[in-house]
Amino acid sequence: MWQIGDSVLISPNLTMCETWISGVVIDVENNPYRGIVISAQTTDGNIFFSVEEDFKLLVQKDSEQSNN
């Protein structure tokens, strides 16, 4: 499901911002103790990592339409 290069929203729990902010997945790890751990980088260069529940995958509407 998660792939490097995916566009995601990052939870305010990680960023301490008021809203979810966008980023790009730079690493996906299957951690035996925590489960899937995502690392994502924002446009300003900050990197956030946590369990997958703290990220939302952005759906690319253009690519969905071209596949139909």
Buried (B, 14 or more C-beta within 10 A) or exposed (E): EBEEEBBBBBBEEBBEEEEBBEBBBBEBEEEEEEEBBBBBBBEEEEEBBBEBEBBBBEEEEEEEEEEE
